[in-house]
Amino acid sequence: MNRGQFEEPVTLLVGMGFPRKIDSVMEAYALLQDWPSAGRNGAHTVALNACKAGIVGEIDPETVRATLVSFARRHDILVPEMVSPPAMVAGGALRTS
């Protein structure tokens, strides 16, 4: 895994409500740097500071990811993770066990 990469991306609704996957500390930092000043609050500050710490290696990427998720929840822009559909067997029939 590349340094600064999240194990799982975080999908956020940005702009006019378009989904955007954030895969790394640097992507999270860029998003938060561009965040409108009117929407900045304590959660923004915590997430941005976590990104800065993650960039220099003071904290791990998953901690940065957790702060980004918290920020996104507060702003109601987090896209829930999709649950995989049930496993399929040959012929398209659902497996029941």
Phi, psi and omega in degrees: 000138178291145177299129179092355179277142174280149176295320176229137179292159175252126180257126182238154173267120182235167178058240181269030178089022179274138179289140177222127179272130177252117187255349188210169177300317182295321177294320178296317179300314180298317178299313183290327176296324182274357184296135180302138183299330179295335181262005180277137180212195180300321179296323177296314180299316180298313181295318180295318178295324177295319177300314179300317179294323178293322180298320181271002175084015180282333175226160184278158182302328182289332174290318176300315180302317181298321179290326176294317178299317178298315177301314182295322177296318180297328181263003179055044179239005180281128174271122181301147176294138180278138176275134180296144177292161179303150179298141180256150174251171181306139179091358175086002180279144177288140175280134185259353181244000000 
